[in-house]
Amino acid sequence: MTVIAFLAGLLLYVLFTLAFKSWFTVKPNERAVLVSFGRAERLRGLFVDDPSLSQDERKRYRYPMLKLKGPGLHAKAPWASPVKQDIATQSIDITWDPTKQQRTIEAVTKDNLTTGIDGQLRWRVAQNNFYAYCFGVDSPLEHVMGYFVSVLRERVANFVDPKGQSLLDGGELGSGAGGGAELAAELSEGVSINDLRKNLPLLNDYMEQQCKATGARYGIELDAALITQIDPPPAVDRALSAINSTRNQVAADISTARADAEQQITMSKRAVEIASNNAQAEVAPLRELANTLKGIKAEGASPALAAYIRNMRIPLLSRARRIVQMTATAPADRATDGGRHAQ
């Protein structure tokens, strides 16, 4: 009887244990995959294929697609165990490194300045490549962070302002028609740290583009790369501040000189226009008189012209203070009028 009771109890315990281990739950922010005897449940014949990978990388990162369990209560074989992962978007500082403590990422710029970079990454587990995250890499997040930092340092070391023309690189100073603000922006180019600070959105977009393949390699999708701070050492920062202040002052002086020159040119043009108008106003009556005399001579010949001149002299003679009689031989036209001149 004792043996029967023992066997019955053992049977109940086994049944209860099997029943208890045959169910598992998955939270709304989780996905799970069942592993039986070291093998995860797969979608037969389906593998991860990312077009961003090269042909060699596709062979290297040929991971199978798994059967994922969504939120809720699920049944399983007693010997199977679920592997759960949080699929919610998470953020992490780019200085995170499980092997050491650091406050910033050091990178060398194009002009050999060591600068500190800080920022954050938003990432999540790639559901279409669950195998790579759970089983393909021992520490996928550590691999992704190492890859990200390597790409970031390479980009910082070779970064060039996309404008491509600056005063330090031989750009023309007065080729543009912009004002002092545009000139100040041009003058601040050429120093790599300044270029990086001005083009942080471009740097972030580049990092996101370069890290699109992390989902196929490590099962981690980068949602956004946010480089928020680029700071050189204090001594270099003070030197850069002095350089920027000097360049801004030069830009302001050049802008002022350009404005003064344009004002002088405008005033000179207006003075020339005024003088030209005055000359035309003085010449217009003379031209009109010449046309009148020409018409009189054409219609009445020389006698009519002499009579017109004599009649025009009458008002002048009435206002003359004295009259001078010329004794020298005068031309025929002057003889008709007595050779007298009024003063």
ZADO-1210 file (C-alpha; in nm, 4 decimals, padded with zeros to 6 digits):
<atoms>
<atom x="00.0000" y="00.0000" z="00.0000" code="MET" pos="1"/>
<atom x="00.2834" y="00.2360" z="00.0812" code="THR" pos="2"/>
<atom x="00.4499" y="00.1648" z="-00.2511" code="VAL" pos="3"/>
<atom x="00.1248" y="00.2319" z="-00.4372" code="ILE" pos="4"/>
<atom x="00.0807" y="00.5644" z="-00.2561" code="ALA" pos="5"/>
<atom x="00.4382" y="00.6610" z="-00.3335" code="PHE" pos="6"/>
<atom x="00.3967" y="00.5779" z="-00.7013" code="LEU" pos="7"/>
<atom x="00.0665" y="00.7666" z="-00.7162" code="ALA" pos="8"/>
<atom x="00.2240" y="01.0727" z="-00.5574" code="GLY" pos="9"/>
<atom x="00.5185" y="01.0544" z="-00.7918" code="LEU" pos="10"/>
<atom x="00.2812" y="01.0272" z="-01.0878" code="LEU" pos="11"/>
<atom x="00.0824" y="01.3278" z="-00.9711" code="LEU" pos="12"/>
<atom x="00.4014" y="01.5265" z="-00.9224" code="TYR" pos="13"/>
<atom x="00.5242" y="01.4385" z="-01.2711" code="VAL" pos="14"/>
<atom x="00.1865" y="01.5232" z="-01.4257" code="LEU" pos="15"/>
<atom x="00.1681" y="01.8504" z="-01.2348" code="PHE" pos="16"/>
<atom x="00.5238" y="01.9413" z="-01.3320" code="THR" pos="17"/>
<atom x="00.4611" y="01.8555" z="-01.6937" code="LEU" pos="18"/>
<atom x="00.1378" y="02.0544" z="-01.6961" code="ALA" pos="19"/>
<atom x="00.3051" y="02.3498" z="-01.5287" code="PHE" pos="20"/>
<atom x="00.5968" y="02.3475" z="-01.7725" code="LYS" pos="21"/>
<atom x="00.3747" y="02.3121" z="-02.0775" code="SER" pos="22"/>
<atom x="00.2612" y="02.6751" z="-02.0668" code="TRP" pos="23"/>
<atom x="00.4336" y="03.0084" z="-02.0782" code="PHE" pos="24"/>
<atom x="00.3300" y="03.3712" z="-02.1201" code="THR" pos="25"/>
<atom x="00.4696" y="03.6482" z="-02.3370" code="VAL" pos="26"/>
<atom x="00.4307" y="04.0154" z="-02.2399" code="LYS" pos="27"/>
<atom x="00.3031" y="04.2777" z="-02.4884" code="PRO" pos="28"/>
<atom x="00.6513" y="04.4235" z="-02.5346" code="ASN" pos="29"/>
<atom x="00.8158" y="04.0835" z="-02.5811" code="GLU" pos="30"/>
<atom x="00.8565" y="03.8192" z="-02.8463" code="ARG" pos="31"/>
<atom x="00.9602" y="03.4602" z="-02.7772" code="ALA" pos="32"/>
<atom x="01.0966" y="03.1615" z="-02.9641" code="VAL" pos="33"/>
<atom x="01.0896" y="02.7985" z="-02.8461" code="LEU" pos="34"/>
<atom x="01.4143" y="02.6062" z="-02.8222" code="VAL" pos="35"/>
<atom x="01.3999" y="02.2249" z="-02.8159" code="SER" pos="36"/>
<atom x="01.7180" y="02.0311" z="-02.7470" code="PHE" pos="37"/>
<atom x="01.9302" y="02.3306" z="-02.8456" code="GLY" pos="38"/>
<atom x="01.7465" y="02.4073" z="-03.1713" code="ARG" pos="39"/>
<atom x="01.5117" y="02.7013" z="-03.2153" code="ALA" pos="40"/>
<atom x="01.1875" y="02.6603" z="-03.4081" code="GLU" pos="41"/>
<atom x="01.2417" y="02.7858" z="-03.7615" code="ARG" pos="42"/>
<atom x="01.0401" y="02.8806" z="-04.0649" code="LEU" pos="43"/>
<atom x="01.1396" y="02.6055" z="-04.3021" code="ARG" pos="44"/>
<atom x="01.3408" y="02.7241" z="-04.6026" code="GLY" pos="45"/>
<atom x="01.3350" y="03.0926" z="-04.5104" code="LEU" pos="46"/>
<atom x="01.6514" y="03.2903" z="-04.4428" code="PHE" pos="47"/>
<atom x="01.7246" y="03.6557" z="-04.3752" code="VAL" pos="48"/>
<atom x="01.8100" y="03.8395" z="-04.6970" code="ASP" pos="49"/>
<atom x="01.9034" y="04.2054" z="-04.6671" code="ASP" pos="50"/>
<atom x="01.9824" y="04.3967" z="-04.9917" code="PRO" pos="51"/>
<atom x="02.2180" y="04.6291" z="-04.8016" code="SER" pos="52"/>
<atom x="02.4653" y="04.3408" z="-04.7577" code="LEU" pos="53"/>
<atom x="02.7253" y="04.2469" z="-05.0146" code="SER" pos="54"/>
<atom x="02.7380" y="03.9009" z="-05.1676" code="GLN" pos="55"/>
<atom x="03.0157" y="03.7929" z="-04.9325" code="ASP" pos="56"/>
<atom x="02.8267" y="03.9246" z="-04.6302" code="GLU" pos="57"/>
<atom x="02.5082" y="03.7459" z="-04.7367" code="ARG" pos="58"/>
<atom x="02.6945" y="03.4169" z="-04.7222" code="LYS" pos="59"/>
<atom x="02.8481" y="03.5043" z="-04.3866" code="ARG" pos="60"/>
<atom x="02.5273" y="03.6312" z="-04.2226" code="TYR" pos="61"/>
<atom x="02.2859" y="03.3706" z="-04.3573" code="ARG" pos="62"/>
<atom x="02.0574" y="03.3393" z="-04.0544" code="TYR" pos="63"/>
<atom x="01.7322" y="03.1385" z="-04.0549" code="PRO" pos="64"/>
<atom x="01.4010" y="03.3031" z="-03.9768" code="MET" pos="65"/>
<atom x="01.2316" y="03.1826" z="-03.6573" code="LEU" pos="66"/>
<atom x="00.8753" y="03.1173" z="-03.5471" code="LYS" pos="67"/>
<atom x="00.8038" y="03.3971" z="-03.3043" code="LEU" pos="68"/>
<atom x="00.5429" y="03.3846" z="-03.0319" code="LYS" pos="69"/>
<atom x="00.3464" y="03.7023" z="-02.9737" code="GLY" pos="70"/>
<atom x="00.1879" y="03.8332" z="-02.6516" code="PRO" pos="71"/>
<atom x="-00.0351" y="03.5944" z="-02.4610" code="GLY" pos="72"/>
<atom x="-00.0447" y="03.2408" z="-02.3181" code="LEU" pos="73"/>
<atom x="00.1214" y="02.9690" z="-02.5252" code="HIS" pos="74"/>
<atom x="00.1576" y="02.5919" z="-02.4966" code="ALA" pos="75"/>
<atom x="00.4866" y="02.4120" z="-02.5378" code="LYS" pos="76"/>
<atom x="00.6450" y="02.0752" z="-02.4959" code="ALA" pos="77"/>
<atom x="00.7742" y="02.0154" z="-02.1430" code="PRO" pos="78"/>
<atom x="01.1296" y="01.9806" z="-02.2688" code="TRP" pos="79"/>
<atom x="01.1162" y="02.3030" z="-02.4727" code="ALA" pos="80"/>
<atom x="01.2223" y="02.6345" z="-02.3224" code="SER" pos="81"/>
<atom x="01.1176" y="02.9815" z="-02.4417" code="PRO" pos="82"/>
<atom x="01.3728" y="03.2533" z="-02.5155" code="VAL" pos="83"/>
<atom x="01.2152" y="03.5946" z="-02.4645" code="LYS" pos="84"/>
<atom x="01.3452" y="03.9331" z="-02.5735" code="GLN" pos="85"/>
<atom x="01.2150" y="04.2848" z="-02.5255" code="ASP" pos="86"/>
<atom x="01.1341" y="04.4412" z="-02.8648" code="ILE" pos="87"/>
<atom x="01.0566" y="04.7921" z="-02.7384" code="ALA" pos="88"/>
<atom x="01.2726" y="05.0782" z="-02.8608" code="THR" pos="89"/>
<atom x="01.5500" y="05.1535" z="-02.6132" code="GLN" pos="90"/>
<atom x="01.8099" y="05.4285" z="-02.5851" code="SER" pos="91"/>
<atom x="02.1727" y="05.3959" z="-02.4893" code="ILE" pos="92"/>
<atom x="02.4619" y="05.6392" z="-02.4617" code="ASP" pos="93"/>
<atom x="02.7292" y="05.5961" z="-02.7271" code="ILE" pos="94"/>
<atom x="02.9928" y="05.5912" z="-02.4520" code="THR" pos="95"/>
<atom x="02.8540" y="05.2613" z="-02.3191" code="TRP" pos="96"/>
<atom x="03.1207" y="04.9938" z="-02.3103" code="ASP" pos="97"/>
<atom x="03.1019" y="04.6901" z="-02.0786" code="PRO" pos="98"/>
<atom x="03.4808" y="04.6601" z="-02.0750" code="THR" pos="99"/>
<atom x="03.5683" y="05.0104" z="-01.9528" code="LYS" pos="100"/>
<atom x="03.4337" y="05.3325" z="-01.8080" code="GLN" pos="101"/>
<atom x="03.4388" y="05.6430" z="-02.0278" code="GLN" pos="102"/>
<atom x="03.2586" y="05.9753" z="-02.0358" code="ARG" pos="103"/>
<atom x="03.3113" y="06.0570" z="-02.4004" code="THR" pos="104"/>
<atom x="03.4235" y="05.9027" z="-02.7294" code="ILE" pos="105"/>
<atom x="03.7570" y="06.0369" z="-02.8454" code="GLU" pos="106"/>
<atom x="03.8067" y="06.0919" z="-03.2178" code="ALA" pos="107"/>
<atom x="04.0772" y="06.2624" z="-03.4254" code="VAL" pos="108"/>
<atom x="03.9548" y="06.5201" z="-03.6772" code="THR" pos="109"/>
<atom x="04.0856" y="06.5959" z="-04.0235" code="LYS" pos="110"/>
<atom x="04.3249" y="06.8631" z="-03.8921" code="ASP" pos="111"/>
<atom x="04.4638" y="06.6311" z="-03.6187" code="ASN" pos="112"/>
<atom x="04.2610" y="06.7675" z="-03.3279" code="LEU" pos="113"/>
<atom x="04.1426" y="06.5220" z="-03.0641" code="THR" pos="114"/>
<atom x="03.7793" y="06.5906" z="-02.9853" code="THR" pos="115"/>
<atom x="03.5238" y="06.4352" z="-02.7539" code="GLY" pos="116"/>
<atom x="03.1915" y="06.3145" z="-02.8929" code="ILE" pos="117"/>
<atom x="02.8791" y="06.2338" z="-02.6973" code="ASP" pos="118"/>
<atom x="02.5277" y="06.1311" z="-02.7949" code="GLY" pos="119"/>
<atom x="02.2667" y="05.8602" z="-02.7821" code="GLN" pos="120"/>
<atom x="02.1383" y="05.5722" z="-02.9910" code="LEU" pos="121"/>
<atom x="01.7831" y="05.4457" z="-03.0146" code="ARG" pos="122"/>
<atom x="01.7661" y="05.0779" z="-03.1018" code="TRP" pos="123"/>
<atom x="01.5372" y="04.7769" z="-03.0956" code="ARG" pos="124"/>
<atom x="01.5557" y="04.4053" z="-03.1614" code="VAL" pos="125"/>
<atom x="01.4978" y="04.3153" z="-03.5258" code="ALA" pos="126"/>
<atom x="01.2024" y="04.0745" z="-03.5287" code="GLN" pos="127"/>
<atom x="01.2848" y="03.9514" z="-03.8782" code="ASN" pos="128"/>
<atom x="01.6330" y="03.8511" z="-03.7581" code="ASN" pos="129"/>
<atom x="01.5636" y="03.7179" z="-03.4099" code="PHE" pos="130"/>
<atom x="01.8162" y="03.4398" z="-03.4588" code="TYR" pos="131"/>
<atom x="02.1136" y="03.6772" z="-03.4944" code="ALA" pos="132"/>
<atom x="02.0279" y="03.8653" z="-03.1755" code="TYR" pos="133"/>
<atom x="01.9576" y="03.5582" z="-02.9615" code="CYS" pos="134"/>
<atom x="02.2018" y="03.3033" z="-03.0995" code="PHE" pos="135"/>
<atom x="02.4235" y="03.4525" z="-03.3709" code="GLY" pos="136"/>
<atom x="02.6371" y="03.6840" z="-03.1560" code="VAL" pos="137"/>
<atom x="02.7395" y="03.6466" z="-02.7951" code="ASP" pos="138"/>
<atom x="02.6874" y="04.0168" z="-02.7127" code="SER" pos="139"/>
<atom x="02.5093" y="04.1828" z="-03.0069" code="PRO" pos="140"/>
<atom x="02.4741" y="04.5265" z="-02.8482" code="LEU" pos="141"/>
<atom x="02.8459" y="04.5378" z="-02.7725" code="GLU" pos="142"/>
<atom x="02.9226" y="04.4453" z="-03.1351" code="HIS" pos="143"/>
<atom x="02.6892" y="04.7159" z="-03.2665" code="VAL" pos="144"/>
<atom x="02.8383" y="04.9812" z="-03.0389" code="MET" pos="145"/>
<atom x="03.1899" y="04.8888" z="-03.1503" code="GLY" pos="146"/>
<atom x="03.0841" y="04.9038" z="-03.5145" code="TYR" pos="147"/>
<atom x="02.9089" y="05.2382" z="-03.4627" code="PHE" pos="148"/>
<atom x="03.2073" y="05.3976" z="-03.2893" code="VAL" pos="149"/>
<atom x="03.4436" y="05.2746" z="-03.5611" code="SER" pos="150"/>
<atom x="03.2285" y="05.4225" z="-03.8372" code="VAL" pos="151"/>
<atom x="03.1895" y="05.7457" z="-03.6398" code="LEU" pos="152"/>
<atom x="03.5652" y="05.7886" z="-03.5924" code="ARG" pos="153"/>
<atom x="03.6302" y="05.7193" z="-03.9599" code="GLU" pos="154"/>
<atom x="03.3689" y="05.9796" z="-04.0604" code="ARG" pos="155"/>
<atom x="03.5047" y="06.2428" z="-03.8214" code="VAL" pos="156"/>
<atom x="03.8596" y="06.1878" z="-03.9469" code="ALA" pos="157"/>
<atom x="03.7537" y="06.2486" z="-04.3095" code="ASN" pos="158"/>
<atom x="03.4664" y="06.4933" z="-04.2703" code="PHE" pos="159"/>
<atom x="03.4599" y="06.7852" z="-04.5175" code="VAL" pos="160"/>
<atom x="03.2018" y="07.0619" z="-04.5224" code="ASP" pos="161"/>
<atom x="02.9648" y="06.9852" z="-04.8144" code="PRO" pos="162"/>
<atom x="02.9802" y="07.3473" z="-04.9336" code="LYS" pos="163"/>
<atom x="03.3276" y="07.2677" z="-05.0585" code="GLY" pos="164"/>
<atom x="03.4466" y="07.6294" z="-05.0838" code="GLN" pos="165"/>
<atom x="03.5889" y="07.8392" z="-04.8071" code="SER" pos="166"/>
<atom x="03.8362" y="08.1204" z="-04.7693" code="LEU" pos="167"/>
<atom x="04.1001" y="07.8915" z="-04.6245" code="LEU" pos="168"/>
<atom x="04.0708" y="07.6587" z="-04.9240" code="ASP" pos="169"/>
<atom x="04.1162" y="07.9396" z="-05.1768" code="GLY" pos="170"/>
<atom x="03.7564" y="08.0537" z="-05.2229" code="GLY" pos="171"/>
<atom x="03.6976" y="08.3969" z="-05.3697" code="GLU" pos="172"/>
<atom x="03.6233" y="08.6580" z="-05.1080" code="LEU" pos="173"/>
<atom x="03.3920" y="08.8822" z="-05.3018" code="GLY" pos="174"/>
<atom x="03.2369" y="08.6415" z="-05.5486" code="SER" pos="175"/>
<atom x="02.9049" y="08.6227" z="-05.3660" code="GLY" pos="176"/>
<atom x="02.6492" y="08.8928" z="-05.3117" code="ALA" pos="177"/>
<atom x="02.5605" y="08.7850" z="-04.9600" code="GLY" pos="178"/>
<atom x="02.5767" y="09.0039" z="-04.6548" code="GLY" pos="179"/>
<atom x="02.7863" y="08.9925" z="-04.3431" code="GLY" pos="180"/>
<atom x="02.6123" y="08.6861" z="-04.1994" code="ALA" pos="181"/>
<atom x="02.6906" y="08.4764" z="-04.5079" code="GLU" pos="182"/>
<atom x="03.0478" y="08.5984" z="-04.5111" code="LEU" pos="183"/>
<atom x="03.0870" y="08.5156" z="-04.1426" code="ALA" pos="184"/>
<atom x="02.9629" y="08.1637" z="-04.2140" code="ALA" pos="185"/>
<atom x="03.2201" y="08.1290" z="-04.4935" code="GLU" pos="186"/>
<atom x="03.4955" y="08.2556" z="-04.2677" code="LEU" pos="187"/>
<atom x="03.4130" y="07.9968" z="-04.0016" code="SER" pos="188"/>
<atom x="03.4703" y="07.7095" z="-04.2464" code="GLU" pos="189"/>
<atom x="03.7938" y="07.5223" z="-04.2814" code="GLY" pos="190"/>
<atom x="03.8320" y="07.4167" z="-03.9169" code="VAL" pos="191"/>
<atom x="03.7053" y="07.0596" z="-03.8927" code="SER" pos="192"/>
<atom x="03.5454" y="07.0974" z="-03.5484" code="ILE" pos="193"/>
<atom x="03.3491" y="07.3998" z="-03.6688" code="ASN" pos="194"/>
<atom x="03.2418" y="07.2056" z="-03.9781" code="ASP" pos="195"/>
<atom x="03.1287" y="06.9111" z="-03.7647" code="LEU" pos="196"/>
<atom x="02.9319" y="07.1317" z="-03.5264" code="ARG" pos="197"/>
<atom x="02.7545" y="07.3067" z="-03.8120" code="LYS" pos="198"/>
<atom x="02.6664" y="06.9798" z="-03.9872" code="ASN" pos="199"/>
<atom x="02.5500" y="06.7573" z="-03.7014" code="LEU" pos="200"/>
<atom x="02.2265" y="06.6610" z="-03.8871" code="PRO" pos="201"/>
<atom x="02.4332" y="06.5469" z="-04.1860" code="LEU" pos="202"/>
<atom x="02.6613" y="06.3475" z="-03.9564" code="LEU" pos="203"/>
<atom x="02.3622" y="06.1806" z="-03.7878" code="ASN" pos="204"/>
<atom x="02.2038" y="06.0960" z="-04.1248" code="ASP" pos="205"/>
<atom x="02.5315" y="05.9447" z="-04.2447" code="TYR" pos="206"/>
<atom x="02.5603" y="05.7286" z="-03.9339" code="MET" pos="207"/>
<atom x="02.2032" y="05.6043" z="-03.9741" code="GLU" pos="208"/>
<atom x="02.2685" y="05.5137" z="-04.3374" code="GLN" pos="209"/>
<atom x="02.5899" y="05.3284" z="-04.2536" code="GLN" pos="210"/>
<atom x="02.4270" y="05.1342" z="-03.9694" code="CYS" pos="211"/>
<atom x="02.1251" y="05.0088" z="-04.1633" code="LYS" pos="212"/>
<atom x="02.2928" y="04.6702" z="-04.2096" code="ALA" pos="213"/>
<atom x="02.3218" y="04.6057" z="-03.8344" code="THR" pos="214"/>
<atom x="01.9802" y="04.4422" z="-03.8408" code="GLY" pos="215"/>
<atom x="02.1020" y="04.1766" z="-04.0840" code="ALA" pos="216"/>
<atom x="02.4377" y="04.1325" z="-03.9099" code="ARG" pos="217"/>
<atom x="02.3535" y="04.1449" z="-03.5403" code="TYR" pos="218"/>
<atom x="01.9726" y="04.1526" z="-03.5172" code="GLY" pos="219"/>
<atom x="01.9636" y="04.5128" z="-03.3911" code="ILE" pos="220"/>
<atom x="01.7882" y="04.7936" z="-03.5783" code="GLU" pos="221"/>
<atom x="01.9054" y="05.1480" z="-03.5131" code="LEU" pos="222"/>
<atom x="01.6087" y="05.3814" z="-03.4946" code="ASP" pos="223"/>
<atom x="01.8105" y="05.7034" z="-03.4708" code="ALA" pos="224"/>
<atom x="02.1645" y="05.8252" z="-03.4121" code="ALA" pos="225"/>
<atom x="02.1787" y="06.1462" z="-03.2123" code="LEU" pos="226"/>
<atom x="02.5251" y="06.3015" z="-03.1896" code="ILE" pos="227"/>
<atom x="02.4565" y="06.5862" z="-02.9496" code="THR" pos="228"/>
<atom x="02.7977" y="06.7143" z="-02.8438" code="GLN" pos="229"/>
<atom x="03.1360" y="06.7640" z="-03.0107" code="ILE" pos="230"/>
<atom x="03.3840" y="06.9278" z="-02.7765" code="ASP" pos="231"/>
<atom x="03.7627" y="06.9546" z="-02.8120" code="PRO" pos="232"/>
<atom x="03.9960" y="06.9735" z="-02.5115" code="PRO" pos="233"/>
<atom x="03.9721" y="07.3007" z="-02.3117" code="PRO" pos="234"/>
<atom x="04.2965" y="07.4461" z="-02.4501" code="ALA" pos="235"/>
<atom x="04.1929" y="07.3741" z="-02.8085" code="VAL" pos="236"/>
<atom x="03.8435" y="07.5071" z="-02.7416" code="ASP" pos="237"/>
<atom x="03.9833" y="07.8390" z="-02.6179" code="ARG" pos="238"/>
<atom x="04.2065" y="07.8658" z="-02.9240" code="ALA" pos="239"/>
<atom x="03.9130" y="07.7910" z="-03.1537" code="LEU" pos="240"/>
<atom x="03.7029" y="08.0539" z="-02.9776" code="SER" pos="241"/>
<atom x="03.9759" y="08.3114" z="-03.0365" code="ALA" pos="242"/>
<atom x="04.0037" y="08.2092" z="-03.4019" code="ILE" pos="243"/>
<atom x="03.6288" y="08.2302" z="-03.4522" code="ASN" pos="244"/>
<atom x="03.6112" y="08.5705" z="-03.2813" code="SER" pos="245"/>
<atom x="03.8905" y="08.7032" z="-03.5037" code="THR" pos="246"/>
<atom x="03.7272" y="08.5685" z="-03.8174" code="ARG" pos="247"/>
<atom x="03.3916" y="08.7134" z="-03.7238" code="ASN" pos="248"/>
<atom x="03.5577" y="09.0528" z="-03.6666" code="GLN" pos="249"/>
<atom x="03.7279" y="09.0261" z="-04.0061" code="VAL" pos="250"/>
<atom x="03.3946" y="08.9376" z="-04.1639" code="ALA" pos="251"/>
<atom x="03.2298" y="09.2400" z="-04.0012" code="ALA" pos="252"/>
<atom x="03.5088" y="09.4723" z="-04.1182" code="ASP" pos="253"/>
<atom x="03.4917" y="09.3373" z="-04.4723" code="ILE" pos="254"/>
<atom x="03.1137" y="09.3747" z="-04.4748" code="SER" pos="255"/>
<atom x="03.1413" y="09.7362" z="-04.3540" code="THR" pos="256"/>
<atom x="03.4063" y="09.8183" z="-04.6142" code="ALA" pos="257"/>
<atom x="03.1963" y="09.6580" z="-04.8853" code="ARG" pos="258"/>
<atom x="02.8912" y="09.8601" z="-04.7809" code="ALA" pos="259"/>
<atom x="03.0939" y="10.1855" z="-04.7803" code="ASP" pos="260"/>
<atom x="03.2351" y="10.1090" z="-05.1243" code="ALA" pos="261"/>
<atom x="02.8897" y="10.0341" z="-05.2647" code="GLU" pos="262"/>
<atom x="02.7593" y="10.3599" z="-05.1151" code="GLN" pos="263"/>
<atom x="03.0418" y="10.5619" z="-05.2710" code="GLN" pos="264"/>
<atom x="02.9841" y="10.3969" z="-05.6079" code="ILE" pos="265"/>
<atom x="02.6115" y="10.4750" z="-05.5890" code="THR" pos="266"/>
<atom x="02.6785" y="10.8397" z="-05.4976" code="MET" pos="267"/>
<atom x="02.9281" y="10.8730" z="-05.7841" code="SER" pos="268"/>
<atom x="02.6781" y="10.7292" z="-06.0311" code="LYS" pos="269"/>
<atom x="02.4124" y="10.9748" z="-05.9145" code="ARG" pos="270"/>
<atom x="02.6563" y="11.2686" z="-05.9388" code="ALA" pos="271"/>
<atom x="02.7426" y="11.1683" z="-06.2961" code="VAL" pos="272"/>
<atom x="02.3718" y="11.1466" z="-06.3810" code="GLU" pos="273"/>
<atom x="02.3052" y="11.4929" z="-06.2325" code="ILE" pos="274"/>
<atom x="02.5982" y="11.6493" z="-06.4213" code="ALA" pos="275"/>
<atom x="02.4861" y="11.4822" z="-06.7429" code="SER" pos="276"/>
<atom x="02.1306" y="11.6124" z="-06.6987" code="ASN" pos="277"/>
<atom x="02.2569" y="11.9665" z="-06.6299" code="ASN" pos="278"/>
<atom x="02.4766" y="11.9588" z="-06.9407" code="ALA" pos="279"/>
<atom x="02.1863" y="11.8380" z="-07.1499" code="GLN" pos="280"/>
<atom x="01.9682" y="12.1169" z="-07.0078" code="ALA" pos="281"/>
<atom x="02.2273" y="12.3795" z="-07.1079" code="GLU" pos="282"/>
<atom x="02.2828" y="12.2348" z="-07.4522" code="VAL" pos="283"/>
<atom x="01.9101" y="12.1960" z="-07.5339" code="ALA" pos="284"/>
<atom x="01.8396" y="12.5752" z="-07.5850" code="PRO" pos="285"/>
<atom x="02.1495" y="12.6107" z="-07.7998" code="LEU" pos="286"/>
<atom x="02.0424" y="12.3167" z="-08.0152" code="ARG" pos="287"/>
<atom x="01.6948" y="12.4634" z="-08.0444" code="GLU" pos="288"/>
<atom x="01.8394" y="12.8049" z="-08.1478" code="LEU" pos="289"/>
<atom x="02.0665" y="12.6371" z="-08.4024" code="ALA" pos="290"/>
<atom x="01.7690" y="12.4549" z="-08.5530" code="ASN" pos="291"/>
<atom x="01.5748" y="12.7846" z="-08.5664" code="THR" pos="292"/>
<atom x="01.8593" y="12.9699" z="-08.7411" code="LEU" pos="293"/>
<atom x="01.9026" y="12.6837" z="-08.9813" code="LYS" pos="294"/>
<atom x="01.5359" y="12.6926" z="-09.0692" code="GLY" pos="295"/>
<atom x="01.5367" y="13.0750" z="-09.1200" code="ILE" pos="296"/>
<atom x="01.8400" y="13.0542" z="-09.3465" code="LYS" pos="297"/>
<atom x="01.6871" y="12.7681" z="-09.5422" code="ALA" pos="298"/>
<atom x="01.3646" y="12.9629" z="-09.6058" code="GLU" pos="299"/>
<atom x="01.4884" y="13.3280" z="-09.6473" code="GLY" pos="300"/>
<atom x="01.8584" y="13.2878" z="-09.7184" code="ALA" pos="301"/>
<atom x="02.1195" y="13.5194" z="-09.5695" code="SER" pos="302"/>
<atom x="01.9100" y="13.8414" z="-09.5718" code="PRO" pos="303"/>
<atom x="01.6410" y="13.6801" z="-09.3579" code="ALA" pos="304"/>
<atom x="01.9027" y="13.5473" z="-09.1212" code="LEU" pos="305"/>
<atom x="02.0670" y="13.8911" z="-09.0948" code="ALA" pos="306"/>
<atom x="01.7304" y="14.0514" z="-09.0259" code="ALA" pos="307"/>
<atom x="01.6562" y="13.7943" z="-08.7538" code="TYR" pos="308"/>
<atom x="01.9917" y="13.8586" z="-08.5903" code="ILE" pos="309"/>
<atom x="01.9371" y="14.2365" z="-08.6064" code="ARG" pos="310"/>
<atom x="01.5928" y="14.2023" z="-08.4474" code="ASN" pos="311"/>
<atom x="01.7342" y="13.9821" z="-08.1753" code="MET" pos="312"/>
<atom x="01.9988" y="14.2446" z="-08.0962" code="ARG" pos="313"/>
<atom x="01.7464" y="14.5210" z="-08.0346" code="ILE" pos="314"/>
<atom x="01.6534" y="14.4013" z="-07.6812" code="PRO" pos="315"/>
<atom x="02.0230" y="14.3584" z="-07.6081" code="LEU" pos="316"/>
<atom x="02.1064" y="14.7112" z="-07.7247" code="LEU" pos="317"/>
<atom x="01.8401" y="14.8552" z="-07.4976" code="SER" pos="318"/>
<atom x="02.0107" y="14.6952" z="-07.1995" code="ARG" pos="319"/>
<atom x="02.3705" y="14.7768" z="-07.3051" code="ALA" pos="320"/>
<atom x="02.5652" y="15.0324" z="-07.1037" code="ARG" pos="321"/>
<atom x="02.7947" y="15.1226" z="-07.3938" code="ARG" pos="322"/>
<atom x="02.8390" y="15.0456" z="-07.7642" code="ILE" pos="323"/>
<atom x="03.1790" y="14.9899" z="-07.9270" code="VAL" pos="324"/>
<atom x="03.2285" y="15.0755" z="-08.2968" code="GLN" pos="325"/>
<atom x="03.4651" y="14.8293" z="-08.4736" code="MET" pos="326"/>
<atom x="03.7100" y="14.9929" z="-08.7210" code="THR" pos="327"/>
<atom x="03.8556" y="14.6727" z="-08.8590" code="ALA" pos="328"/>
<atom x="03.7328" y="14.5264" z="-09.1825" code="THR" pos="329"/>
<atom x="03.4387" y="14.3054" z="-09.1010" code="ALA" pos="330"/>
<atom x="03.2735" y="14.0353" z="-09.3053" code="PRO" pos="331"/>
<atom x="02.9694" y="14.1144" z="-09.5151" code="ALA" pos="332"/>
<atom x="02.7304" y="13.9943" z="-09.2500" code="ASP" pos="333"/>
<atom x="02.8774" y="14.2320" z="-08.9914" code="ARG" pos="334"/>
<atom x="02.8764" y="14.5290" z="-09.2327" code="ALA" pos="335"/>
<atom x="02.5005" y="14.5119" z="-09.2666" code="THR" pos="336"/>
<atom x="02.4630" y="14.5982" z="-08.9079" code="ASP" pos="337"/>
<atom x="02.7135" y="14.8780" z="-08.8806" code="GLY" pos="338"/>
<atom x="02.9871" y="14.6810" z="-08.7143" code="GLY" pos="339"/>
<atom x="02.8615" y="14.7756" z="-08.3682" code="ARG" pos="340"/>
<atom x="02.8973" y="14.5599" z="-08.0584" code="HIS" pos="341"/>
<atom x="02.7133" y="14.6150" z="-07.7348" code="ALA" pos="342"/>
<atom x="02.8514" y="14.5538" z="-07.3939" code="GLN" pos="343"/>
</atoms>
